[in-house]
Amino acid sequence: MAQSKVRYAVVGLGYIAQAAVLPSFAHARRNSSLHAIVSSSVEKLNEIGDKYRIPVRATYDDYERVLQEVDAVYICTPNSEHEDYVVRAAKAGKHVLCEKPLAVNQEQCHRMIKAAKQGDVRIMTAYRLHFEPLFLEVLDIVRSGKIGEPRYFSSSFSMHAKPGGIRTRRETGGGTLYDLGVYCINTARIMFGAEPTSVFASSIDGARSNMPEIDELTTGVLRFDGDRLATFTTSFNANGVSDFRVVGTEGNIHAEPAYEYAEALGYTLTQGDNVRKKKGRRRDQFAAEIAYFSDCVMQGKDPEPSAEEGCWDVRVVNALYQSAQSGEVVELNQFGPEQPPSRRQATDLPPITREPELVAVEKPHD
C-alpha cells in the first residue's frame, strides 16, 4: 500500500464498537486510522463523529460510497448481518476484520470466505485473545509439557444479559453459544491443538428469564481424538464467571478471569505441590488485533486467526445446538487444525483508561 496507515470504516455503532473498538484506534495509530463510521442512527453518527473527529459518516444506505473512501472495514453489526456487509466490502476490494462469531451458520461463512478470495482481500475473525500476552503464555505452558499430556478442558462463561438486546433475539443471531460459547470452543481447540470429532449439548430455554427466543443456559461436551474431552457452560442468567482449566497428567493450569477485555487476566499453575499464581495487567486487546491486521494488509500476509478459524467455531456452535434439540451426539467431519496463535503475536498496548460515554446504546449486561 502506498500510504502508511490502513483507513478503516467501523460498521455498526453498538456497545462493543463504542466501548472498545473506536477508542482502541488511538493505541493502533502506528498503522491504522479511524476514517469512517456507518450507522442507522444519525445521532450516533453526529456525536461519535465529532468526538473522534471522523471525516466520513454515513448510514447503511450509503455503505458503497463509504467503501470507496477506505481500505478496510471492521464489522460490528449484529451477527445475522455480518455476511451482507462482509461480502459487499470484499466485492469492493476492501479488507475485512469481522467480530465473532464470524456468522450465524457455515453457509454464510463459506460465502464470506469465497467473496474475500474472489476480491483478493484479507479477512480475519476478531479473536482478540489471540493477541493477549497472558492468554498466549498459558498456551505456551500447555504446549511445553509442564502439565504433562493435556487430558481434559473445562470452562465457564456467564453473565446477566439484559432481555431484549440483540444477543437475546433469534433473528439477530442471539444465543449463549454465539456470544459466549465461541470463546470456550476456540480456546479448547487451541489448547488441545486439535479439532473435536463429536459434540453433545443440553440447553435450558430462556423463557423463564424473559429471553424466550434463545437458550438461557447451555452445557456442551466436545470429544477430541486421543480420548480427550472438553466441557463448558455458558449462561445469560447467572453470576459473572470467566474461566477455563486445562488438566494434564502432571499438573493443571487454571485461567481466571480468562476471556475479559476490560480487566487483567490471571492464571494459577499447579505442578504437584508447586503452585504458582500470576496476574497480568490490563491491555488494549482490540488495538492489538487492529494493528496486527493492518500489518497483514500492508505486508500482504494471511492473518491468524483466519476466517476459516471463525467458520470452524461456528460449525461447532451449530452442531451443539443441533445436539441440544435432538438429544443426540452429533458427529463432525474431520480436517486438519488451523495454524494456532503464537507468542510472536502477543501485543502489550495500554488499556482504555475509562469507558467512553455511550451514545444511544446501553450496556448489554450487568
N, C-alpha and C positions, 0 to 999 in steps of 0.2 A: 504494500500500500504506500501511496505517495506521502500521505500525512502521517504525523507522529502519534495520533490518537484515533481510536475507533469511536465513531459517533453513534450513540445509542438512542433508540426510542424505547421508553418504558411503556408497555401497552397494558392498560388496566391500572387503576389507582386505588385499589382496595387496601386493606390493612397491611398486608405484607409489603406491598410496594411503598406505602407511606412510612411505615415504621422501620423498615430495614433496607430496602433496595435503593430508594432515592438518596438517603443520606450517605450510603456507602460509596457513592461516586466520588465523594470528597477524599476518601482514602485510596481510590483507584485512579486518581487523576494523572498518575505517571503515564498511562497509556489509554485512558478511557474518558470519554466526555459525555455528559448527560445533555443531549442535544434536542430531544423531543419527548413529549408525553401525549398519550392518547387515552381519552375517557369519554363516557357518555354524559358526564357532569360538567357543565360549564363552570360551576362554582369551583370545582376541584382544579380545572384547567387554569382558571384565573389566579386563585390563591396559591396553589402549588407552583405554578409557572412563575409567578412573581417572587415567591420565596427563594427558589433555586435559580432564578434568572434564566429560565429555559426559553430559547428563542422560538422553537416550533411547538405549537399547541393545537391539537385537533381532536374532533370527535371521530368515532369509528367510521362515519360516512366518508371521511377524508383520509382513511388509512393509506390508500395507494399514493396519495400526494405526499404523506409523511415518509413513506418508504423511499421516495426519490431523493430525500434530503439526509438520509442516514446510511450507515454502513452495517448496522446490526440492530436487532430488536431483543428486548428482554420481556418475555411474555409472562404477565402476572394476572391474566384473566381467570375466570372460573375454569375448572378442569375440563368441562364439556366444550369449552370454546378454544382450547389450545390448538386443535388440529386446524381449524379455519385460519387463524392468524399466523400460524407457523407456515402452512402451505402457501399462503399468499405472499409472505415475506420471502420464502425460498424461490418462488416463481419470479420475484422481482430481483433476485440475485443478492439478497441480504442474509447475513449470517444470523443464527438464532440461538439464543440462550433461553431455555424454557423451564419454568418452575415445575417441580414434581407435583403429582405424578405426571409423566410425560403426556398421557392422555387417559381416556376412560377405558379403552379396550385395545387389544393388539392390532385390530384392523386399522384404527386411527393412527396408531404408532407407525405401522408399516407405510401408510400413505405419507406421513410426515417425513420419514426417512427417505422414501423414494423421491419426494419433492426436493429434498436437500441434495441428493445425489444428482438429480437432473439439473438443478440450478447451480451445481458445483459450489456449494456453500457449506460452511461448518455449522454443525448443530450439536448442542451439548445439553444434557439434563442437569438442572441446577441442584446437584447434591453438594451442598456447602461443606458437609463434614469431610469430604474428600480432600479438603484443604486445611482442616483444623489440626494443628500440630499434635495436640494431646490425643485425639482420636487416632491419628496415624501412628503415634507412639504405642498405643495399645495394640494396634495391628502388628507392629514390628515385634512386640513381646510375644504375641501368639505365634507368629511365623518363626521366631528364633528357637522355639522349643523349650522356653523357660517353664512352661506349664505342662510339658510333655506333649503327648498326642491329644489334640482337642477332641473331646468326646461329645459334649453337648453344649448347647447355647440356650439361654433363656432371657426374656426381656419383657418389660412392662412400659407402656407409654399411655398415659391417661391425663385427662383434664376435664374441667366443667365447661363444655361448649354451650354457647347461647343458642337456644332454639330459633329457627327462622333464618339463620345465616346460610351462606352458600354451601358450607361444609355439612349442613344438615338437610339439604334438599337433593332429591334424586336427580332432578333434571339438570342440576349444575355439576353433577359428578361427586356428590357428597357421600360420606360414609367413613367410619373409623379407619378402615384399611387403606383407603385412598389418601387420607390426610395424615395418619399416624403410622399405619402398618408398613408403608413403604420404607420407613426408616429401619424398622426391625428386620424386614425381609432383606433389604440391601446389606445391612450390617452382618446378618447371618451368612449370606452368600460370600461376603468379603472375608470374614473371619475363617470360614471353612475353605475358602478358595475353590468352591465347587458350586454346582447347580443342584437344586432339590430334584429328586426323582418322583416324589409324590407328595400330596398335601391332604390335610384333613382339617376341618374347622367347625366350630359351633358358635352361633351368634344369638344374642338377646335382642329382640325387637326394641326399637326406640320409642314405641308408642307411650309407654308409661313416663317417659322423660320429655314428652311433647316434641318428639322427633320421629313421627310415625313413618316417614319415608325411608329411613335408614336403620342401620344397626346401632344400638347404643353401646354394645359390648361384643367383642369377638375374640376368641382364643383360637390360634392357629398352630398346627403341628406340621413341620417340614421335615421330610426324611431325605437324608443325603446318602450317597454311597459310602462304604466303609462303616455301615451301621451307626451313623451319626444322626442325631436329632436336634432340631431347633424348635423351641416353643416360645410363643409370645402372646401377650394380651393387650388389646387396645380398647380404650373406653372414652366416651364423651360425657360420662356422668359419674366420675369418680375423682378422688383426690389426685392432685397432680403428681405423677411419678414419671421419671425418665431414666431408665437404667437398662443395662444388659450385663450378663455374666457369661464368660466362656470358661468351661471347666475341662481340664485336661487330666491326663493320667498322673501328673506330678504336681499339679497346683491349679490355681484358678485366678482369673482377673475379673474384677467387678467394676464397671464404669458407672458412676453416678455423681452428678447428672450426666447423661450420655448424649442427648440429642438436642440440647438447648442452644440458642444463638445469643441470648441476652444475658447469660451468666457464665461463669467459669466452669469448665468441665473438670472432672476428677476421677481417679481410679484407686483401687486397692488391689495389690498383687500379693497373693498368698502362695508360698512355696514351702511346704512342710510347716515348721514352726516359725518361719520367717515371714513377717507381714510388713509390707511397705506401702505407705499411702502417698499419693501425690495429688496436689491440687494445681490446676493450670491457672491461667488468667483469662479474663475476658478479651476476646478478639473479634475483629470485624470479619466474620466468615463470608459475608456477601461480597465485600470488597475484594477478598482474596479470590473468589471464583470469577468475579468480573475481570480483574486484572489478568488472571490466568487465561481466560477465554480470549481476551484481547490479544495477548501474546500469540495464541494459536492462530487467530485470524491474520495477524500481521506476518507471522512466520510460515503460514501455510501448513500448520500441523493439525492432525486429528486430535480432538480433545478427549480427555478422560475426566469425568465419566461421559461416555458417548450416548447417543440417542438409543442405541441398541441396549445399553445398560438399563436405561429407564424403561424400555419396552419389556425387557425380561422381568422386571419387578411388577409391571402391570399384568403380565401373563400370570404371575403367581397370585396377585390380588384377585383376578378373575376366577382362577381355579379355586381359591379359598372360598369365595362367595358361592361358587357352584357347589362346593362340598357342603357348606353350611345349609344350603337349600335342600340338597338331596340326602344329606346324612351319610354320604359315602365318601370313601377315599377317591381322590382324583389323581390319576397318573399323568406325568408330564413327559413330553418328548425331550430327548437329551441333545445337547450340543456342548461345545467347548466353552469354558468360562471366559468371561470378558477380562481384558487386561486390568488388573486391580490397581488401586492408587498406590503411590509410593511416597516415602518421606521427602522426596525431591519436590513434591507438590505442596508441602507444608509452608504456609504463609502466615507470618505473625504481624498483623496490622492492628493498630489501636482500635478499641471499641468505640461505638457510638456512645457518647457520654450521657446523653439523656434522650428519652423517647421523643421524637418530634411531635408537635401539636398536630392532631389529626383533623382532616377536613372532610366533613360529610361522611364519616365512616366510624364505626365502633370497633373496639377490640372484640374479637370473636369468641373469647373465652375469659373466664375469671382468672 
